[in-house]
Amino acid sequence: MKWLIALFLALLLAWPSLAQTPPQQKIDDLVRLLQDPEIRTWLENGAPRPAGATAAAATVNGPSSDLAAWESSTRARLDQTLAAFPRIPSEISAAAVRIREDAVSSGYAPVFIILAGLLALGLAAEWIYRRTQRFSNLVIRELAPVAVFAITMAIVFFAFNWPPLVRVVLLAYISAFVLYRVGSVLIALALVEQPASRVRAHIILGIAAFAMATVLAGGYTGVDPAVSDAVSLGFSVLVLVLASEAVWSSRHIPVSRKILLTAFLVIVWMFWCLDLKGLFWLSLYALLLPEALRAVGRAAASLSPADPHSLRGVLIVRGARALAVAAALGWLALVWQFNPDSLGHMNPTVAAIFYGLLKSVVVLLIADLAWQIAKTWIDRSMAAAEQSGGMSPAEAARRARFRTLLPIFRHALAAMVIVMTGLIVLSELGVEIGPLLAGAGVFGVALGFGSQTLVKDVISGIFYMLDDAFRVGEYIQASSYKGTVEGFSLRSVRLRHHRGPVYTVPFGELGAVQNMSRDWAVVKFIISVAYDTDVAQVKKLTKAVGKELQKDPEFEPLIIETLKMKGVEKFGDYGIDLSFGMMLKPSQFQSMIRRRAYAMIREAFQQNGISFAHPMVQVGGEEKDGAAAAMALRSQQIQTAAAEGVNASPQS
């Protein structure tokens, strides 16, 4: 609600500053005086200055003279405006009579009948268009009929050669009516769920549009400028009262905020009354611009068929917001230019700072738009690079390199945009950046000598990237650090160890890098079996296990060469060491495939009676055979005695 109120207040209060043009009668009188020979001779020779004028001008100068001139002109204008209130009815009546005589003398109907006819034609064309066209987009569905309404009235208006006063009045009120229709659509879109606020906003907008048309037409139909100011002041008070009432009738605003918002509206109104147009618009932008930019962004996003987060969507939404801010700045510069009595405008230093700030805002808008486009492209490229399924190894490698280089490029681009934007803004504000650049160069050299380690890290990182030594997602080992590469900065790399810890290692400390995830990897392991094992049978079983492992749909894409037994590695203390190996694509599933191979080999060995080697300790010397024979004899005697006892029991 507050930004709509501020918008209507701005439209009403700002228009008279541009609408106060001298009447045609006074312009004709001025031209006639300039053509008089005596006046022309007097102007060519120069007007005589009264005595003491030079001394008075010399004594009154500097900022105090600007303040005094502004105070006296503002006081005089306010006195004339207040004194002109009683003359409003007579001036309006005289202007109406002049307009009627101008229309009737040229063979036309009164201007109000002509205006009613134009509005009727526009509404009829709009009704036909609404009956024949259908749009799914809400913004287009509401704004397109208004465009048809305005175009129809414009065609009819320009088809006739209206009398001068009739032309001005028709143009003023037609423009006000079109502005009211467009504003009504925006109100309906912004206040869909607030019907009471929507009604108040329509009333305020209607009064503001009528006031603007009346003041603008009065300036061209011979109404005294003081009377036009009085009419504008009266309407401004009415709009201020309605805006304050809208604030206090809202149930969603706290009481403390209502008080502050009402006081702010009063201050803005006082800025306009005191002819401080610059402060008036700056204050109004502080209230209006944030909500207006959000509304423009939503409208642009709804009008664009592209994804708001896509490159095209960001360009449309950010571009629309940038155009809205640029239009606001252009209007502010135009108001400043048309308000020469302002204190800031008369001071060259303040004027230079003002225009420098306007240019700086434009530079910031361009920089923000460029950065958002570049950032969106980088983010989308990184998201696409994350999807590496179902593509060739060359394409997967290219995308992995993208994931590695794009974050570094984004950081470097952000630093470059910030530095360049800061330098351009300082230049627009009048700061000499040449000495600043020279000093920055000297400081950079001194900083380079004082921070050799930092420079070493940055340069080492650049060469690691140029050599394509590692990429994001690859497992590397360098010096005493190893882990999966998770990301980069300008001076360090972030490694995730397979047990969880994260290492942030400067590039200068990496040294030689061992990349374990590039192209292919060979997995080897040793299994010890008993000395009486048939090695040929083990080889056949291993081959069968390799074929079964390669048939697994989960592991088949990752296997380059399946599991094989390489041969006897060595004779150990407790058995024969056999070597096994397989060639896999680099991935995080290598250990999983190895563990699955272990389980399948153990199962195959158990099913075929192949035992694994295990430690054995033999105790005894040369008498071990006699002891064994004695134990065997003793065991045989025990078994014989048991058999005899079983046979004798039935006889008893």
C-alpha positions in Angstrom: 0.0 0.0 0.0 2.7 2.5 0.9 4.5 2.4 -2.4 1.2 2.9 -4.3 0.4 5.9 -2.1 3.8 7.3 -2.7 3.5 6.8 -6.5 0.2 8.7 -6.6 1.6 11.5 -4.4 4.5 11.8 -6.8 2.4 11.9 -9.9 0.2 14.7 -8.4 2.9 16.8 -6.8 5.6 16.6 -9.5 3.5 17.4 -12.6 3.0 21.2 -11.9 6.7 21.7 -11.9 6.8 20.7 -15.6 3.3 21.9 -16.5 3.7 25.6 -15.7 4.2 27.0 -19.2 3.3 30.6 -20.0 -0.1 31.2 -21.7 -0.1 31.8 -25.4 -1.3 35.4 -25.0 1.8 36.3 -23.0 4.1 34.6 -25.5 2.6 36.6 -28.3 3.0 39.8 -26.4 6.7 38.9 -25.7 7.3 38.2 -29.4 5.7 41.5 -30.3 7.9 43.4 -27.9 11.0 41.8 -29.2 10.2 42.9 -32.7 9.9 46.6 -31.6 12.9 48.6 -33.0 13.5 50.6 -29.8 13.5 47.4 -27.6 15.9 45.7 -30.0 18.2 48.7 -30.0 18.1 48.8 -26.2 18.9 45.1 -25.9 21.8 45.4 -28.4 23.4 48.3 -26.6 22.9 46.8 -23.2 20.6 47.8 -20.4 22.0 50.4 -18.0 22.7 49.2 -14.6 21.5 51.2 -11.6 24.0 52.9 -9.4 25.3 50.8 -6.6 24.2 47.5 -8.2 27.8 46.4 -8.6 28.5 47.0 -5.0 25.4 45.3 -3.9 26.3 42.3 -6.0 29.8 42.3 -4.5 28.5 42.3 -1.0 25.9 39.6 -1.5 27.7 36.5 -2.8 28.6 32.9 -1.7 26.3 30.4 -0.2 24.4 32.9 1.9 23.3 34.7 -1.3 21.9 31.4 -2.7 20.1 30.8 0.6 18.6 34.3 0.7 17.5 34.1 -2.9 15.9 30.8 -2.4 14.2 32.0 0.8 12.8 35.1 -0.8 11.6 33.4 -4.0 10.0 30.6 -2.0 8.3 33.1 0.3 7.0 35.1 -2.7 5.7 32.1 -4.5 3.9 30.8 -1.4 2.3 34.2 -0.8 1.2 34.4 -4.4 -0.2 30.9 -4.3 -2.2 31.6 -1.1 -3.4 34.9 -2.4 -4.6 33.2 -5.6 -7.1 30.9 -3.9 -10.0 33.3 -4.1 -9.4 33.7 -7.9 -9.6 30.0 -8.7 -13.4 30.0 -9.7 -13.1 33.1 -11.9 -9.9 31.9 -13.6 -11.3 28.4 -14.3 -14.6 29.9 -15.6 -12.7 32.3 -17.9 -10.5 29.4 -19.2 -13.6 27.3 -19.9 -15.2 30.2 -21.8 -12.0 30.6 -23.9 -11.9 26.9 -24.7 -15.6 26.8 -25.6 -15.3 29.9 -27.9 -12.2 28.3 -29.5 -14.1 25.1 -30.3 -17.4 26.7 -31.4 -15.6 29.3 -33.6 -13.9 26.5 -35.5 -17.2 24.6 -36.1 -16.6 21.9 -33.4 -18.8 20.8 -30.5 -17.9 21.8 -26.9 -14.7 20.1 -25.8 -16.4 18.0 -23.1 -18.7 16.4 -25.7 -15.7 15.7 -27.9 -13.8 14.2 -25.0 -16.8 12.0 -24.1 -17.0 10.8 -27.8 -13.3 9.9 -27.8 -13.7 8.0 -24.6 -16.7 6.1 -25.9 -14.9 5.1 -29.1 -11.9 3.9 -27.0 -14.1 1.9 -24.7 -16.0 0.3 -27.6 -12.8 -0.8 -29.3 -11.6 -2.2 -26.0 -14.9 -4.1 -25.5 -14.6 -5.7 -29.0 -11.0 -6.6 -28.3 -11.9 -8.3 -25.0 -14.7 -10.3 -26.8 -12.4 -11.6 -29.5 -9.0 -12.1 -27.8 -8.0 -14.4 -24.9 -4.6 -14.4 -23.1 -3.4 -16.8 -20.5 -0.9 -14.4 -19.0 -2.5 -12.1 -16.4 -0.4 -9.0 -17.1 -1.0 -9.2 -20.9 -4.7 -9.9 -20.4 -5.1 -6.7 -18.4 -2.7 -4.4 -20.2 -3.5 -5.3 -23.8 -7.1 -3.9 -23.7 -5.8 -0.7 -22.2 -3.3 -0.4 -25.1 -6.1 -0.9 -27.6 -8.1 1.8 -25.8 -5.2 4.3 -25.9 -4.3 3.5 -29.6 -7.9 4.0 -30.7 -8.3 7.4 -29.1 -4.8 8.4 -30.4 -5.8 7.5 -34.0 -9.0 9.5 -33.8 -7.3 12.4 -32.0 -4.6 12.8 -34.6 -7.1 12.3 -37.5 -8.6 15.8 -36.9 -7.0 19.2 -36.9 -8.4 20.5 -33.6 -8.2 24.2 -32.6 -5.2 25.0 -30.4 -6.9 25.2 -27.0 -9.1 22.2 -27.7 -6.1 20.2 -28.8 -4.3 21.0 -25.5 -7.3 20.2 -23.3 -8.1 16.9 -25.1 -4.5 15.8 -25.0 -4.2 16.5 -21.3 -7.4 14.7 -20.2 -6.9 11.8 -22.6 -3.4 11.3 -21.2 -4.7 11.5 -17.7 -7.4 8.9 -18.4 -4.9 6.5 -20.0 -2.6 6.9 -17.1 -5.5 6.2 -14.7 -6.3 3.0 -16.7 -2.8 1.7 -16.6 -2.5 2.6 -12.9 -5.7 0.7 -12.2 -4.4 -2.4 -13.8 -1.2 -2.2 -11.8 -3.3 -1.7 -8.6 -5.4 -4.7 -9.4 -2.3 -6.8 -10.0 -0.6 -5.6 -6.8 -3.6 -5.6 -4.4 -5.4 -8.8 -5.5 -6.1 -9.9 -1.9 -6.8 -6.4 -0.5 -10.1 -5.1 -1.9 -10.5 -2.2 0.5 -7.0 -0.9 -0.2 -7.6 -1.4 -3.9 -10.7 0.9 -3.7 -8.8 3.6 -1.9 -5.9 3.4 -4.3 -8.3 3.8 -7.3 -9.8 7.0 -5.6 -6.4 8.5 -5.0 -5.2 7.7 -8.5 -8.4 9.2 -10.1 -8.0 12.4 -8.1 -4.3 12.6 -9.0 -4.9 12.1 -12.7 -7.7 14.7 -12.8 -5.5 17.2 -10.9 -2.6 16.7 -13.3 -4.9 17.2 -16.4 -6.5 20.3 -14.9 -3.1 21.9 -14.0 -1.5 21.0 -17.3 -4.5 22.3 -19.4 -4.7 25.5 -17.3 -1.1 26.4 -18.1 -1.9 26.5 -21.8 -5.4 28.1 -21.7 -4.4 31.4 -20.0 -4.9 30.5 -16.4 -2.6 32.6 -14.1 0.4 30.4 -12.9 -0.3 31.5 -9.3 -3.9 30.1 -9.7 -2.5 26.9 -11.2 -0.2 26.6 -8.2 -3.1 27.1 -5.9 -5.2 24.4 -7.6 -2.2 22.1 -7.4 -1.7 22.8 -3.7 -5.4 22.2 -2.9 -5.3 18.8 -4.7 -2.0 17.9 -3.0 -3.6 18.5 0.4 -6.5 16.3 -0.6 -4.2 13.5 -1.8 -2.1 13.8 1.4 -5.2 13.4 3.6 -6.4 10.4 1.6 -2.9 8.8 1.7 -2.7 9.3 5.5 -6.2 7.8 5.9 -5.2 4.8 3.8 -2.2 4.3 6.0 -4.2 4.5 9.2 -7.0 2.2 7.9 -4.5 -0.6 7.1 -4.7 -3.4 9.6 -1.3 -4.9 8.7 0.8 -1.9 9.7 1.8 -1.4 13.4 0.8 1.9 15.1 4.4 3.1 15.5 5.1 2.5 11.8 1.8 4.3 10.9 3.0 7.4 12.8 6.4 7.3 11.1 4.9 6.7 7.6 2.5 9.6 8.1 5.2 11.9 9.3 7.3 10.9 6.3 4.5 11.7 3.9 4.1 15.1 5.5 7.8 15.8 5.1 7.7 14.8 1.5 4.8 17.1 0.9 6.6 20.0 2.6 9.7 19.4 0.4 7.4 19.9 -2.6 5.8 23.0 -1.1 9.2 24.5 -0.4 10.3 23.8 -4.1 12.9 21.3 -2.9 12.3 19.0 -5.8 15.6 17.1 -5.5 14.9 16.2 -1.8 11.3 15.5 -2.7 12.2 12.9 -5.3 15.0 11.4 -3.3 12.7 10.9 -0.3 10.0 9.5 -2.6 12.4 7.0 -4.2 13.4 5.8 -0.7 9.8 4.9 -0.1 8.8 3.8 -3.6 11.7 2.3 -5.4 12.3 -1.0 -3.5 8.7 -2.2 -3.9 8.6 -0.9 -7.4 11.6 -2.9 -8.4 10.2 -6.0 -6.9 6.9 -5.4 -8.8 8.8 -4.8 -12.1 10.8 -8.0 -11.5 7.6 -10.0 -10.9 5.9 -8.5 -14.0 9.0 -9.2 -16.2 9.2 -12.8 -14.9 5.6 -13.4 -15.7 5.9 -11.9 -19.2 9.0 -14.0 -20.0 8.4 -17.6 -21.0 11.9 -18.5 -20.0 13.0 -19.8 -16.6 13.7 -16.8 -14.2 17.0 -18.6 -13.3 18.1 -19.1 -16.9 20.4 -16.8 -18.7 17.5 -15.3 -20.7 15.3 -15.0 -17.6 18.0 -13.2 -15.6 18.7 -10.9 -18.5 15.0 -10.0 -18.8 14.3 -9.6 -15.1 17.5 -7.8 -14.2 17.3 -5.7 -17.4 13.8 -4.6 -16.5 14.8 -3.6 -13.1 17.8 -1.7 -14.5 15.6 0.1 -16.9 13.2 1.1 -14.1 16.1 2.5 -12.1 17.5 4.3 -15.1 14.1 5.8 -15.8 13.9 7.0 -12.2 17.3 8.6 -12.5 16.5 10.2 -15.8 13.3 11.7 -14.3 15.3 12.9 -11.3 17.8 14.6 -13.6 15.0 16.1 -15.6 13.3 17.5 -12.5 16.7 18.9 -11.3 17.2 20.5 -14.7 13.7 22.1 -14.7 14.1 23.4 -11.2 16.9 26.1 -11.4 15.9 27.8 -8.2 17.0 24.9 -6.1 19.9 25.5 -3.7 21.8 22.5 -4.9 21.3 23.4 -8.5 22.8 26.8 -8.0 25.9 25.4 -6.2 28.3 24.0 -8.8 29.9 21.6 -6.4 26.6 20.1 -5.3 25.5 19.9 -8.9 28.7 18.0 -9.9 28.3 15.6 -7.0 24.7 15.1 -7.9 25.3 14.2 -11.5 28.3 12.1 -10.5 26.1 10.1 -8.2 23.5 9.6 -11.0 26.2 8.3 -13.4 27.7 6.1 -10.6 24.3 4.5 -10.1 24.1 3.8 -13.8 27.6 2.2 -13.7 26.6 0.1 -10.8 23.5 -1.1 -12.6 25.5 -2.1 -15.7 28.1 -3.9 -13.5 25.3 -5.7 -11.6 23.6 -6.8 -14.8 26.9 -8.0 -16.3 27.9 -9.9 -13.1 24.5 -11.6 -12.8 24.6 -12.8 -16.4 28.1 -14.1 -16.0 27.3 -15.7 -12.6 24.2 -17.4 -14.0 26.2 -18.8 -17.0 28.9 -20.1 -14.7 26.3 -21.7 -12.3 24.4 -23.4 -15.1 27.6 -24.6 -16.7 28.7 -26.1 -13.3 25.3 -27.7 -12.8 25.5 -29.2 -16.3 29.1 -30.4 -15.6 27.8 -32.3 -12.5 25.7 -34.5 -14.7 28.3 -36.9 -16.1 26.2 -40.0 -16.7 25.8 -41.6 -20.1 28.6 -39.8 -21.9 31.9 -40.5 -23.5 35.1 -40.4 -21.4 36.3 -37.3 -23.3 33.1 -35.4 -22.6 33.3 -36.5 -18.9 36.9 -35.3 -18.7 35.9 -32.0 -20.3 33.1 -31.4 -17.8 35.3 -32.4 -14.9 37.8 -29.7 -16.1 34.9 -27.2 -16.2 34.0 -28.0 -12.6 37.6 -27.3 -11.7 38.2 -24.1 -13.6 34.8 -22.3 -13.4 34.9 -21.6 -9.6 38.3 -20.0 -10.0 37.1 -18.0 -13.0 34.1 -16.8 -11.0 36.3 -15.5 -8.1 38.6 -13.8 -10.5 35.7 -12.2 -12.5 34.1 -11.0 -9.3 37.3 -9.3 -8.1 37.8 -7.7 -11.6 34.2 -6.4 -11.7 34.5 -4.9 -8.2 37.8 -3.2 -8.9 36.7 -1.8 -12.2 33.4 -0.6 -11.0 35.0 1.1 -8.0 37.5 2.9 -10.2 34.8 4.1 -12.6 32.6 5.3 -9.7 35.4 7.2 -8.2 36.2 8.7 -11.6 32.5 9.8 -12.1 32.6 11.4 -8.6 35.6 13.6 -9.7 38.4 11.6 -8.1 41.6 11.4 -10.1 42.3 7.7 -10.5 45.6 8.1 -12.3 47.6 8.7 -9.1 45.5 6.0 -7.4 46.5 3.4 -10.1 50.2 4.4 -9.9 50.1 4.1 -6.1 48.3 0.8 -6.3 51.1 -0.4 -8.7 53.8 0.6 -6.3 51.9 -0.9 -3.4 51.4 -4.1 -5.4 55.2 -4.4 -6.0 55.9 -3.9 -2.3 53.2 -6.4 -1.4 54.6 -8.9 -3.8 58.0 -8.7 -2.2 56.6 -8.9 1.3 54.2 -11.8 0.6 56.3 -14.2 -1.5 54.6 -17.3 -0.1 51.2 -16.0 -1.1 52.5 -15.2 -4.6 54.0 -18.6 -4.8 50.7 -20.3 -3.9 48.8 -18.3 -6.5 51.3 -18.9 -9.3 51.6 -22.6 -8.4 47.9 -22.9 -8.5 47.8 -21.3 -12.0 50.3 -23.8 -13.3 48.6 -26.7 -11.7 45.4 -25.7 -13.6 47.3 -25.2 -16.8 48.8 -28.6 -16.5 45.5 -30.2 -15.7 47.1 -32.0 -12.8 43.8 -32.7 -11.0 40.2 -31.9 -11.1 37.2 -31.6 -8.8 36.1 -35.1 -7.7 39.5 -36.8 -8.3 41.4 -38.6 -5.6 45.0 -37.4 -5.3 48.0 -37.7 -3.0 50.6 -34.9 -2.7 53.2 -34.8 0.0 51.6 -36.1 3.2 48.1 -35.1 2.1 45.6 -37.3 0.2 41.9 -37.1 -0.5 39.2 -36.3 -3.0 39.4 -32.8 -4.5 36.3 -30.8 -3.4 37.1 -27.3 -4.5 39.6 -24.5 -5.0 40.4 -21.0 -4.1 43.0 -18.7 -5.6 45.7 -20.0 -3.3 44.6 -23.4 -1.9 42.9 -26.7 -2.7 40.4 -28.4 -0.4 40.8 -32.2 0.0 38.4 -34.6 1.6 40.2 -37.6 3.2 38.4 -40.9 2.8 38.0 -41.1 6.6 36.2 -37.7 6.6 38.7 -34.9 7.6 39.1 -32.0 5.2 42.5 -30.6 4.3 43.0 -27.1 3.0 46.4 -27.2 1.4 48.1 -24.2 -0.2 49.2 -24.9 -3.8 52.8 -24.1 -2.9 53.0 -27.1 -0.5 51.6 -29.7 -2.9 54.8 -30.5 -4.8 54.5 -33.7 -7.0 50.9 -34.7 -7.3 49.9 -38.4 -7.6 46.5 -38.6 -9.3 44.7 -41.8 -8.6 41.6 -41.1 -10.6 42.9 -40.4 -14.1 42.1 -42.7 -17.1 42.4 -46.1 -15.4 43.6 -47.9 -12.3 44.9 -51.4 -11.6 43.8 -53.2 -8.4 46.2 -55.9 -7.1 46.0 -58.1 -4.1 47.7 -61.2 -2.7 46.0 -64.4 -1.3 47.9 -67.2 0.5 46.8 -70.8 0.0 48.1 -74.1 1.4 51.1 -75.8 -0.1 49.1 -78.8 -1.3 46.8 -76.5 -3.4 46.3 -77.1 -7.1 47.4 -73.8 -8.6 45.8 -74.7 -12.0 42.5 -75.2 -10.3 42.8 -71.9 -8.6 43.4 -70.2 -11.9 40.3 -71.8 -13.4 38.2 -70.8 -10.4 39.5 -67.2 -10.6 38.6 -67.0 -14.3 35.1 -68.1 -13.5 34.8 -65.6 -10.7 36.0 -62.8 -13.1 33.3 -63.7 -15.6 30.6 -63.7 -12.9 31.9 -60.4 -11.6 31.8 -58.8 -15.1 28.1 -59.9 -15.5 27.1 -57.8 -12.6 25.2 -54.8 -14.1 26.4 -52.5 -11.3 30.1 -53.2 -11.9 30.2 -54.1 -15.6 30.6 -50.5 -16.9 33.5 -49.9 -14.6 35.6 -53.0 -15.5 38.2 -52.7 -18.2 39.9 -56.0 -17.6 38.2 -58.5 -15.3 39.7 -60.4 -12.4 42.7 -62.7 -13.3 45.2 -64.7 -11.4 48.7 -63.4 -12.3 50.6 -66.4 -10.9 52.7 -67.4 -7.9 54.1 -64.4 -6.2 56.3 -66.2 -3.7 56.5 -69.1 -1.2 55.7 -67.9 2.2 56.2 -69.4 5.6 52.8 -71.0 5.8 51.7 -71.3 2.2 51.9 -70.1 -1.4 51.3 -66.4 -2.1 49.2 -66.0 -5.3 48.9 -62.6 -7.1 45.5 -61.4 -8.5 44.6 -58.2 -10.4 42.1 -56.4 -12.5 42.0 -53.0 -14.4 39.1 -50.6 -13.5 37.9 -47.2 -14.6 38.7 -44.5 -12.0 35.8 -44.2 -9.6 34.9 -44.3 -6.0 33.7 -47.9 -6.4 37.1 -49.5 -6.8 37.2 -50.7 -3.1 33.7 -52.0 -3.4 34.6 -54.1 -6.4 37.7 -55.4 -4.6 35.7 -56.4 -1.6 33.1 -58.2 -3.8 35.9 -60.1 -5.5 37.3 -61.2 -2.1 33.9 -62.6 -1.1 33.4 -64.5 -4.3 36.9 -66.0 -4.2 36.4 -67.3 -0.6 33.1 -68.9 -1.6 34.6 -70.6 -4.6 37.5 -71.9 -2.6 35.3 -73.4 0.1 33.1 -75.1 -2.5 36.1 -76.7 -4.1 38.1 -77.7 -1.0 40.9 -75.2 -1.3 42.1 -74.1 2.0 43.8 -70.8 2.8 47.2 -70.7 4.4 47.3 -70.2 8.2 50.1 -70.2 10.8 51.0 -73.6 12.3 53.5 -74.4 15.1 55.0 -78.0 15.5 56.4 -78.9 19.0 58.8 -82.0 19.5 62.0 -83.5 18.1 63.2 -87.0 17.0 60.9 -89.1 19.3 57.8 -87.7 17.8 57.1 -90.9 15.8 57.4 -93.2 18.9 55.1 -91.1 21.0 52.6 -91.1 18.2 52.8 -94.9 17.9 52.3 -95.3 21.6 49.2 -93.1 21.6 47.8 -95.1 18.7 48.4 -98.4 20.5 46.8 -97.1 23.7 43.8 -95.9 21.7 43.4 -99.3 20.0 43.5 -101.1 23.4 40.7 -98.9 24.7 38.5 -99.6 21.7 39.1 -103.4 22.0 38.2 -103.5 25.7 35.0 -101.6 24.9 34.0 -104.1 22.2 34.6 -107.1 24.5 32.4 -105.5 27.2 29.6 -105.0 24.8 29.7 -108.7 23.6 29.8 -110.2 27.1 26.7 -108.4 28.4 24.0 -110.5 26.6 25.5 -113.8 28.0 25.1 -112.6 31.5 
